[in-house]
Amino acid sequence: MAMSCKDGKGGMMDNGKYVRYTPEQVEALERLYHECPKPSSIRRQQLIRECPILSNIEPKQIKVWFQNRRCREKQRKEASRLQAVNRKLTAMNKLLMEENDRLQKQVSQLVYENGYFRQHTQNTALPTKDTSCESVVTSGQHHLTPQHPPRDASPAGLLSIAEETLTEFLSKATGTAVEWVQMPGMKPGPDSIGIVAISHGCTGVAARACGLVGLEPTRVVEILKDRPSWFRDCRAVDVLNVLPTANGGTIELLYMQLYAPTTLAPARDFWLLRYTSVMEDGSLVVCERSLSNIQNGPSMPPVQNFVRAEMLPSGYLIRPCEGGGSIIHIVDHMNLEAWSVPEVLRPLYESSTVLAQKTTMTALRQLRQIAQEVSHSNVTNWGRRPATLRAFSQRLSRGFNEALNGFTDEGWSMMANDGMDDVTILVNSSPEKLMGLNLSFANGFTSVSNAVLCAKASMLLQNVPPAILLRFLREHRSEWADNSIDAYSAAAVKVGPCSFPGSRVPNIGGQVILPLAHSIEHEELLEVIKLEGVGHCTEDTMMPRDMFLLQLCSGMDENAIGTCAELIFAPIDASFADDAPLLPSGFRIIPLDSGKEASSPNRTLDLASALEIGSAGNKTSNDHNVMSGSTRSVMTIAFEYAFEIHMQDSVASMARQYVRSIISAVQRVALALSPSHLSAHGGLRPPLGTPEAHTLARWICHSYRCYLGVELLKSSGEGSDSILKTLWHHSDAIMCCSLKALPVFTFANQAGLDMLETTLVALQDITLEKIFDDHGRKNLCSEFPLIMQQGFACLQGGICLSSMGRPVSYERAVAWKVLNEEENPHCICFMFINWSFV
């Protein structure tokens, strides 16, 4: 059937006759289109009966009009998308040209310096110097710095410092003051977060990012200056003084505190000058630096429990972008005083990559996230807007940091230990901490809690990537959690029946999980966990009640460099109000090695383990997995409990033993997941009754070639390793399901796992029928006999659902029988072509 998509006033019929509609008819059809874009034939006939103005139009003409209207809508959306991509590419091209100019200047400077030093070394003998009597700064001591005369901190002196800071910041942001190298794993492109670089050979640690955000410059400045709203490690920023400048800018004196990421290190604070100004080309600049060695002005004395760190000239350059939005340059340059932490933690404070992930890229991600929320302004699960869910994530992370640091000015005090110093117990009975926690509770627990206890500890882990361990803790809660203690921790809130929006909630490791928000920008997941039957009995039913946790997962991408993995959760009540009280507990796993940990993103204790491990003794340096070297990380655990103050000793004893049991469980899990343990047992073994991964890959490809007459893989080597690796990285989603009455998935490649938003451990909990809607299930049922009879079938495109309930569209799908060596059916394989999230 030929169709015209030019306008809404007509449509081409089969006989070539062009039907033209009146403006009134078009208006009526447009109104109906917004109610139902794709009406059925019965609905179209009903429309003609209900609208007299359409009575002279045949149902077939109505069908053609709706087809044309959908075509125009699709073209409009595609044109809008292409325009946005074009604007982004234009701005990115401008950024890359500027970066190229900067690199050319840096090359010229290096060539000149190289020539100068070469000539100097040829013509002049290098003088020797006796340094035997000089002071040597050993590792672990404070580095000696040259003393300069005090700087004037009067208003005129502060303006001079501000202008100097601006010049130095711009030389780092767009010049060659710092030698920047591209951050490993970061490649610029239209879909990338931006151009990210880290310093090489400069004082302290430094990172720089350039990117595009869909916000106006003034809004960008407003967000970035409110650092506690986006930087979760920031405890507070106090503006102590504000001085206007003659050019319309402002100078601010700030005192900033940062949380310590682990119990093994003290927190950091900064005494800063911040200068905000407008440049001649209209660009906005916010630059900062530490104020030290000053006189004739305000100062900030050292603060107990904080190490005074130094911020070298840093800041933000924001330029308006043609067509809307902003081009932003971010520079973070700090000296975090690594001498003040144990030697094992110093890589964390001496790594520019860690600074880039924790601070620089976090700022850019926050801006992009807010821009996305502004442009879409949609409502997510439980009727919450993205900003509200983002606030929940912020509160969970901040509450965990508060418990982890246990500052005395927040009311925390330390209890005496029980003869062992592995677990630290803190108690807080301040009104601010308890505010909102004393909710009525009618299931046998006391209704009043007048204190909060925190049990915390840290441990060093070897050879276990944080992302793998975090996924195990999330998906196998029963391996480390005690249900009775979980129920006790829920006593701080009023637990009641929760109403989930819809019944499609995945079950992972015995936990019913409802995803609330999946932030691609922040690479984190906010979800509600339903622990069935772990709560205490109610008075009316005497049956165990379900318990609900609000849970934040981040750092699950094993390929990300320098990121920590976090699993933070808190009991919630049935109302789940926006201001619901939260008492966070959880885990933080921080990698200590600056090198890239590049094992398989979904390696775990099952069939998929062979994907990157392969056969024993066949490793090469190009495999880049955990087996090729050791990795170190530090795990910090903190659990909070509300209680009555007279029960302090018993609750402390319970919490101390519970954290010790968790430490033991984590050590067992870490040993099981470590490559050394796996290789000592001859590699990982797949579940009983399933073939080896390499064999399954060979069966899949052989069966596809037999039934469809073409090769599944475009190019691969002869070895089974090459076939498996090519199948694993295939761009289309390939997944296998069992031949049972209720088929479940047994294997998926990387694209398949991404499409289902799951891991290989949780994959086997997903049934085939769960991922299809009603229309898809009907199609599958009609095609299934054909698959079993002729060995394959081609399915029409449609919509399916990920394990998180997100709709996924696919252009078409192919299903075929997978035969084993005896030519017997082993499973059914599906390939979803050109899939994308709707």
Sequence and secondary structure as in RCSB ss.txt:
>XXXX:A:sequence
MAMSCKDGKGGMMDNGKYVRYTPEQVEALERLYHECPKPSSIRRQQLIRECPILSNIEPKQIKVWFQNRRCREKQ
RKEASRLQAVNRKLTAMNKLLMEENDRLQKQVSQLVYENGYFRQHTQNTALPTKDTSCESVVTSGQHHLTPQHPP
RDASPAGLLSIAEETLTEFLSKATGTAVEWVQMPGMKPGPDSIGIVAISHGCTGVAARACGLVGLEPTRVVEILK
DRPSWFRDCRAVDVLNVLPTANGGTIELLYMQLYAPTTLAPARDFWLLRYTSVMEDGSLVVCERSLSNIQNGPSM
PPVQNFVRAEMLPSGYLIRPCEGGGSIIHIVDHMNLEAWSVPEVLRPLYESSTVLAQKTTMTALRQLRQIAQEVS
HSNVTNWGRRPATLRAFSQRLSRGFNEALNGFTDEGWSMMANDGMDDVTILVNSSPEKLMGLNLSFANGFTSVSN
AVLCAKASMLLQNVPPAILLRFLREHRSEWADNSIDAYSAAAVKVGPCSFPGSRVPNIGGQVILPLAHSIEHEEL
LEVIKLEGVGHCTEDTMMPRDMFLLQLCSGMDENAIGTCAELIFAPIDASFADDAPLLPSGFRIIPLDSGKEASS
PNRTLDLASALEIGSAGNKTSNDHNVMSGSTRSVMTIAFEYAFEIHMQDSVASMARQYVRSIISAVQRVALALSP
SHLSAHGGLRPPLGTPEAHTLARWICHSYRCYLGVELLKSSGEGSDSILKTLWHHSDAIMCCSLKALPVFTFANQ
AGLDMLETTLVALQDITLEKIFDDHGRKNLCSEFPLIMQQGFACLQGGICLSSMGRPVSYERAVAWKVLNEEENP
HCICFMFINWSFV
>XXXX:A:secstr
     S SSEEE TTS EEE  HHHHHHHHHHHHH SS  HHHHHHHHHH GGGTTS HHHHHHHHHHHHHHHHH
HHHHHHHHHHHHHHHHHHHHHHHHHHHHHHHHHHHHHHHHHHHHHHHHS       TTS    TTS         
EE SHHHHHHHHHHHHHHHHHHHTSSSS EEE TT   STTSS EEEEESS SSEEEEEEEEESS HHHHHHHHH
 GGGT TTEEEEEEEEEEE TTS EEEEEEEEE  SSTTS EEEEEEEEEEEE TTS EEEEEEE  SEESS   
   TTEEE EE SEEEEEEE TTSSEEEEEEEEEE  GGGS GGGHHHHS HHHHIIIIIHHHHHHHHHHHHHHH
H    GGG  HHHHHHHHHHHHHHHHHHHH  GGGTEEE   SS  SSEEEEE  HHHHTTT     SSS S   
EEEEEEEEEEEES  HHHHHHHHHH GGGT  HHHHHHHGGGS       SSS   EETTEEEEEEEEETTTTEE
EEEEEETT S B TTT SB  EEEEEEEE   TT SS  EEEEEEE  SS  TT     EEEEEEE   S   S 
TT  SSGGGHHHH STT   GGG SGGGS  EEEEEEEEEEEE GGGHHHHHHHHHHHHHHHHHHHHHHHHHHSH
HHHHHTTS    TTS  HHHHHHHHHHHHHHHHSS SSSS  SSHHHHHHHHHT SSEEEEEESSSS BEEEE H
HHHHHHT  HHHHTT BGGGGB HHHHHHHHHHHHHHHHHSEEEEEEEEEE TTS EEEEEEEEEEEEE TTS E
EEEEEEEES EE 
